[in-house]
Amino acid sequence: MIKLIAAVGKNGELGKDNGLMWSLPGDMKFFRSTTSGSTVIMGRKTYESIGRPLPKRRNIVISRNPELKIDGAEVVYSLGDAIKLCEGDAYIIGGASVYKESLPFADEIILTEIDESYDGADVFFPDFDKSLYKKETLAQGCDGETSYTHVKYSRIHNAQVDILPYTKDRIGDVAAFEKELRSQENFYFWDIDDSYISAVEKSFDDPRFNNSVSLLAYKDGVVVGRIDASLITTRFDGTISAYLDWICVLKSCRHEGVAQLLLAGLRSALKEMGVATLIALMANNDEAQKFYRSIDNAKIGDEGIRIEI
Ligand SMILES: NC(=O)c1ccc[n+]([C@@H]2O[C@H](COP(=O)([O-])OP(=O)(O)OC[C@H]3O[C@@H](n4cnc5c(N)ncnc54)[C@H](OP(=O)(O)O)[C@@H]3O)[C@@H](O)[C@H]2O)c1
């Protein structure tokens, strides 16, 4: 199991000038007892800031420097190599760059959430979508005037959700999804009647839809969400971008990571098509805003979001 462990200030502060910004012996004790007997994986800078291999743990240090040798630690050249070496629990212990890269693989994130803000931090824990995790408070602690909480975020697994392309033989499944959607939501447009079904059937043979990408999220054999995008090729330099037409998940299946799985599926489909950027307008409701703000490699403008594929 891959676990991230970090101590963070109120604004996600991790450190400054390759060091920590606090001295919390109680938290160090918690870190030691949590990671003892396991493997710890860290970036080269974090290793240097600690200054020695951590005792009673297998130490793996990631660096791009092929010359680097460390007594008492294994040096590898990528995060993937580090993870391949691990058996049992592996704790990613920082720093910022390694946390960011390993976040998609994290089964658990153990944070010491310090009840203070720190000015001048130059590294921060990456933003992550808390709706994908179950939060559990492990313990409260206090060192001098500084109080903190040890919190565990465990990833909610969605093994039962499959992302599949919207093909003609799935129109019936989508019609059932659309009907359910209309019964769960207040908005209302085209009725799911014979004319709707026949128009959708025809669209699969219509060349105007060749530039559309549609994916479906199936849970227990039923469609619970869909995502649709259109490709846009510019005459200026021939680059292809995509515009996100729609992403929607049944209310009953929200907060289960389905939207994130749909977006990840769309990203990999677009990557294969040579698309560099996905552009979307952002709906002005809290839920949609939260979702868009959790997307990595994305820039938010006034009302739109530009997601690098
Ligand atoms: N609050 C906490 O819990 C906590 C925990 C840990 C660290 N920190 C703080 O975080 C800061 C250090 O974080 P950081 O982001 O600057 O550095 P870092 O992640 O510790 O180390 C970065 C270095 O790791 C190597 N590296 C990273 N990703 C790699 C990859 N994919 N492939 C190969 N090598 C890779 C590179 O080493 P080379 O340059 O050798 O190629 C890179 O320069 C310090 O301030 C430290 O105190 C805080």
The ligand as an SDF file (V2000), in Angstrom:
LIG
                    3D

 48 52  0  0  0  0  0  0  0  0999 V2000
    6.3910   19.0090    6.2760 N   0  0  0  0  0  0  0  0  0  0  0  0
    6.7380   17.7970    5.9070 C   0  0  0  0  0  0  0  0  0  0  0  0
    6.1430   16.8170    6.3250 O   0  0  0  0  0  0  0  0  0  0  0  0
    7.8690   17.6230    4.9460 C   0  0  0  0  0  0  0  0  0  0  0  0
    8.2410   16.3290    4.5480 C   0  0  0  0  0  0  0  0  0  0  0  0
    9.2960   16.2010    3.6400 C   0  0  0  0  0  0  0  0  0  0  0  0
    9.9340   17.3240    3.1600 C   0  0  0  0  0  0  0  0  0  0  0  0
    9.5330   18.5470    3.5700 N   0  0  0  0  0  0  0  0  0  0  0  0
   10.1730   19.7550    3.0560 C   0  0  0  0  0  0  0  0  0  0  0  0
   10.0570   19.7390    1.6530 O   0  0  0  0  0  0  0  0  0  0  0  0
   11.1760   20.4380    1.0990 C   0  0  0  0  0  0  0  0  0  0  0  0
   11.8270   19.5680    0.0520 C   0  0  0  0  0  0  0  0  0  0  0  0
   10.8850   19.3190   -0.9810 O   0  0  0  0  0  0  0  0  0  0  0  0
   11.2460   19.5670   -2.5240 P   0  0  0  0  0  0  0  0  0  0  0  0
   10.0170   19.3970   -3.3220 O   0  0  0  0  0  0  0  0  0  0  0  0
   11.9970   20.8450   -2.6340 O   0  0  0  0  0  0  0  0  0  0  0  0
   12.3310   18.4010   -2.8020 O   0  0  0  0  0  0  0  0  0  0  0  0
   12.2000   16.8080   -2.7560 P   0  0  0  0  0  0  0  0  0  0  0  0
   10.9160   16.3720   -3.3770 O   0  0  0  0  0  0  0  0  0  0  0  0
   12.5190   16.3100   -1.4040 O   0  0  0  0  0  0  0  0  0  0  0  0
   13.4250   16.4220   -3.6750 O   0  0  0  0  0  0  0  0  0  0  0  0
   13.4570   16.8470   -5.0140 C   0  0  0  0  0  0  0  0  0  0  0  0
   14.5320   16.0630   -5.7060 C   0  0  0  0  0  0  0  0  0  0  0  0
   14.1750   14.6890   -5.7470 O   0  0  0  0  0  0  0  0  0  0  0  0
   14.5670   14.1220   -6.9820 C   0  0  0  0  0  0  0  0  0  0  0  0
   13.3510   13.7960   -7.7240 N   0  0  0  0  0  0  0  0  0  0  0  0
   12.0940   14.2380   -7.5090 C   0  0  0  0  0  0  0  0  0  0  0  0
   11.2400   13.6580   -8.3870 N   0  0  0  0  0  0  0  0  0  0  0  0
   11.9810   12.8370   -9.1460 C   0  0  0  0  0  0  0  0  0  0  0  0
   11.6800   11.9650  -10.2220 C   0  0  0  0  0  0  0  0  0  0  0  0
   10.4290   11.8250  -10.6850 N   0  0  0  0  0  0  0  0  0  0  0  0
   12.6870   11.2730  -10.8080 N   0  0  0  0  0  0  0  0  0  0  0  0
   13.9530   11.3990  -10.3470 C   0  0  0  0  0  0  0  0  0  0  0  0
   14.3170   12.2130   -9.3190 N   0  0  0  0  0  0  0  0  0  0  0  0
   13.3300   12.9150   -8.7330 C   0  0  0  0  0  0  0  0  0  0  0  0
   15.3630   15.1890   -7.6960 C   0  0  0  0  0  0  0  0  0  0  0  0
   16.6860   15.0230   -7.1900 O   0  0  0  0  0  0  0  0  0  0  0  0
   18.0190   15.4410   -7.9940 P   0  0  0  0  0  0  0  0  0  0  0  0
   18.0210   16.9400   -7.9960 O   0  0  0  0  0  0  0  0  0  0  0  0
   19.1280   14.8270   -7.2070 O   0  0  0  0  0  0  0  0  0  0  0  0
   17.8940   14.8550   -9.3680 O   0  0  0  0  0  0  0  0  0  0  0  0
   14.7490   16.4730   -7.1510 C   0  0  0  0  0  0  0  0  0  0  0  0
   15.5780   17.5920   -7.2460 O   0  0  0  0  0  0  0  0  0  0  0  0
   12.0770   20.7870    2.2730 C   0  0  0  0  0  0  0  0  0  0  0  0
   11.7750   22.1100    2.7020 O   0  0  0  0  0  0  0  0  0  0  0  0
   11.6500   19.8100    3.3350 C   0  0  0  0  0  0  0  0  0  0  0  0
   11.9150   20.2740    4.6430 O   0  0  0  0  0  0  0  0  0  0  0  0
    8.5330   18.7190    4.4570 C   0  0  0  0  0  0  0  0  0  0  0  0
  1  2  1  0
  2  3  2  0
  2  4  1  0
  4  5  1  0
  4 48  2  0
  5  6  2  0
  6  7  1  0
  7  8  2  0
  8  9  1  0
  8 48  1  0
  9 10  1  0
  9 46  1  0
 10 11  1  0
 11 12  1  0
 11 44  1  0
 12 13  1  0
 13 14  1  0
 14 15  2  0
 14 16  1  0
 14 17  1  0
 17 18  1  0
 18 19  2  0
 18 20  1  0
 18 21  1  0
 21 22  1  0
 22 23  1  0
 23 24  1  0
 23 42  1  0
 24 25  1  0
 25 26  1  0
 25 36  1  0
 26 27  1  0
 26 35  1  0
 27 28  2  0
 28 29  1  0
 29 30  1  0
 29 35  2  0
 30 31  1  0
 30 32  2  0
 32 33  1  0
 33 34  2  0
 34 35  1  0
 36 37  1  0
 36 42  1  0
 37 38  1  0
 38 39  2  0
 38 40  1  0
 38 41  1  0
 42 43  1  0
 44 45  1  0
 44 46  1  0
 46 47  1  0
M  CHG  2   8   1  16  -1
M  END
$$$$
